[in-house]
Amino acid sequence: MRCFKATVEYDGTELHGFQYQVGQRTVQGDLESALAVLTGSEVRVHGAGRTDAGVHALGQVVGFRAETRIPIERIPAAMNSLLARDIRVVGAEEVDETFHARFSARSRTYVYVLLNREHPSAVFGRYCWHVAGALDVEAMAEGAHRLQGTRDFRAWANETREVESSVREVKRCVVRPVRGFVLVRVEANAFLRGMVRNIVGTLVQIGQGKRRPEEIDEITASLQRENAGPSAPAQGLCLVRVLY
C-alpha cells in the first residue's frame, strides 16, 4: 500500500463540484473511477478543497492510498489516459501515511476573475464573470484589505452547520486590474462554504458604488449572511494553490 499526493487541474463547467454525488459527474467520482481501473480495487480520494459546481482548479491537491506498482513518474499519464479532457493530473509524489490532502493543508488560494468591459467574451466566458460598467478598483481593494485577519466569517458563509467553528484566518485578500480584467485573490487557512463568491459579490457592489468599503467590517461583525452581497457566479472562481 502506497500513499500518494497529486496535483489536479480541471475545468469545472461540466462538473457538479469536487465531492462525490450519486448520479452526477464530479471530480472525486471521476478520479476514483480512473484509479479503480488502474489498481483493480476501490480507492478513496480526498481533496484539499471541496469546490462547488462550475468552479475550476489549477492547483487542487488530492491524496489517496493504493496498491500499485506503477512508477510514481508515470502516475499522472496513467490516470490521464482514463480521465475526460476537462480533468488532468499534472503532478504526483509519494508521501507518508500521515499526509491528508485536506487536514494537512496550511492554506488555500483562490482567484476570482472579473471581465470589466462593455461586452462579454467568447473565449473567456467560461472562466470569468462579465461585469459591464466602470468599477472603482481602489475602493474594492480597500474593502478586500478589511477582510484580512483572524475572525468569525459566518456572515460570508452560505452554510456553517457542517463545521465546528466559522473562525478563519484570511492571510491575504487583494484586488488588482489586469488588462481589462479585475482579479480578486484570497488566501486563507480554510474557507467556509460559498465564502469567496460571497466576498466577491460584495466587493463588486463596492466597486459599483452601491456600498462603502467600511461596510465590510459591519457585515463581518453582524455574523448574518443576509447582510452581505449576492454570491458571484461560479465560473469566475479558480482554486490556484494549496500550501502544506
C-alpha positions, -999 to 999 in steps of 0.1 A, spaced: 0 0 0 14 34 -11 3 69 -3 1 95 -30 -3 133 -33 -14 145 -67 -20 180 -82 -51 182 -104 -64 208 -129 -100 208 -140 -125 229 -160 -155 228 -137 -180 239 -163 -195 204 -169 -188 191 -134 -211 191 -103 -182 201 -80 -154 181 -64 -173 159 -39 -189 127 -50 -226 128 -57 -248 99 -67 -258 102 -104 -237 133 -110 -203 137 -126 -178 151 -101 -140 154 -98 -138 129 -70 -160 105 -88 -140 106 -120 -107 103 -102 -119 73 -81 -132 56 -113 -99 60 -130 -79 47 -100 -103 17 -97 -93 7 -133 -56 13 -127 -54 -6 -94 -82 -31 -97 -97 -21 -64 -117 7 -48 -97 38 -40 -110 67 -19 -97 102 -29 -96 132 -6 -93 167 -18 -78 199 -3 -109 219 -13 -145 209 -19 -151 232 -49 -187 238 -60 -203 230 -93 -188 252 -121 -157 262 -101 -123 255 -117 -89 244 -104 -53 249 -114 -38 236 -81 -63 213 -64 -44 187 -44 -57 152 -37 -45 124 -16 -51 86 -19 -38 52 -8 -35 24 -34 -18 -8 -41 1 -4 -74 35 -10 -89 32 19 -114 63 41 -110 55 75 -94 66 94 -125 40 76 -146 10 80 -123 -2 113 -140 -1 99 -175 -17 66 -164 -46 85 -147 -50 110 -176 -54 82 -201 -86 72 -183 -99 107 -175 -120 130 -196 -103 160 -211 -116 185 -185 -97 168 -157 -59 164 -157 -34 151 -131 -4 174 -136 19 161 -109 23 133 -83 46 123 -55 47 97 -28 41 108 8 40 92 42 8 79 57 3 109 79 -5 131 49 -41 142 44 -49 165 14 -75 185 34 -63 184 70 -26 188 64 -30 219 43 -18 252 58 -36 275 33 -56 276 1 -56 303 -25 -85 312 -48 -85 337 -77 -117 352 -89 -117 367 -125 -139 396 -134 -141 408 -170 -148 445 -167 -158 458 -201 -189 466 -221 -193 433 -240 -188 397 -228 -160 374 -242 -165 345 -265 -132 330 -253 -131 337 -216 -168 335 -208 -165 301 -192 -138 314 -168 -149 348 -157 -179 370 -145 -187 397 -170 -194 430 -152 -202 459 -175 -197 495 -163 -168 510 -145 -156 495 -113 -138 515 -86 -109 491 -81 -93 512 -54 -125 510 -33 -127 473 -39 -91 469 -28 -98 488 4 -128 466 12 -108 435 5 -80 446 29 -105 448 57 -112 411 54 -76 402 63 -70 387 97 -85 360 120 -122 364 128 -156 348 126 -166 348 90 -201 334 95 -217 364 77 -198 353 45 -208 317 45 -238 300 29 -237 272 54 -219 266 87 -238 236 102 -211 211 90 -182 229 106 -172 231 143 -161 268 140 -166 296 115 -134 313 126 -109 315 98 -77 333 91 -76 353 58 -39 357 52 -43 378 20 -72 394 1 -62 417 -27 -78 432 -58 -59 444 -89 -67 453 -125 -50 434 -153 -57 444 -190 -95 447 -188 -98 421 -161 -101 426 -123 -86 398 -102 -96 391 -66 -70 369 -49 -79 354 -15 -56 331 6 -68 316 39 -61 287 62 -95 274 52 -128 286 37 -164 283 46 -190 272 20 -195 300 -5 -172 323 13 -151 335 -16 -180 340 -40 -200 360 -14 -170 382 -8 -166 389 -45 -202 397 -49 -200 422 -21 -167 437 -35 -184 442 -69 -212 462 -52 -185 483 -36 -168 488 -70 -202 499 -84 -207 525 -56 -236 506 -41 -217 500 -8 -189 517 11 -156 498 18 -163 503 56 -194 482 53 -171 451 51 -164 455 89 -201 459 97 -210 428 77 -184 406 93 -194 418 128 -231 411 122 -225 373 117 -256 374 94 -253 362 58 -282 384 46 -261 415 53 -235 406 27 -240 409 -10 -251 383 -36 -229 353 -45 -208 358 -75 -213 332 -103 -193 300 -101 -174 302 -134 -152 330 -123 -136 311 -94 -105 290 -95 -85 272 -68 -50 280 -78 -27 268 -49 -26 247 -18 3 250 6 14 224 31 
